[in-house]
């Protein structure tokens, strides 16, 4: 049951068609892992916390730097030098004290990825590099956990939702070994847009409403202000999800 306070706090989304108090209860029970507390992780975490997702685990190994502040809106001037997980969990709890936030300081790697995603209900890709995305994609497939991919560069971003065994995974789509690491150009509004799309996908999935970005890659070009969509297919020979069969 939702409390009077929760009915008030979430009233405007409870009004949404197909959402209702039942949808809010589902959000309250949901447990979401956000891999990364930076440019994408900030808007994803903020909107999931605001919407009342009951349990958010945020994983990041970095400390806040001055050069993060143009886009990583969970972190402020006063946080420079702090662990991102501390800065993030403090802000999220201030935003919504009704939810649980668990912050883990780890570098996601082959050895710990399975443990870090645990038995959570959903995994959000808020990373800045392809090798870690591949690790998360593989863990999501192995554990049958829906995976919400997002990536940004400059004015451009892309996003896709993966339902293991049912829809294309990111390994069905990307075959590249890696993207160049290190610092790349980005304006804060780009991860804000992509992260908000990921957050909306997560909320729709949990509540069970709307159409998801499955079997299509949604791309955003902020420079020319265009969205585009590319149909993708589950690859029967995909090294991560091929063994699960098709639709
Ligand atoms: Zn695949």
Boltz pocket constraint, residues with backbone or C-beta under 6 A from the ligand:
constraints:
  - pocket:
      binder: B
      contacts: [[A, 167], [A, 168], [A, 169], [A, 170], [A, 171], [A, 172], [A, 173], [A, 234], [A, 235], [A, 238], [A, 239], [A, 240], [A, 241], [A, 242]]
      max_distance: 6.0
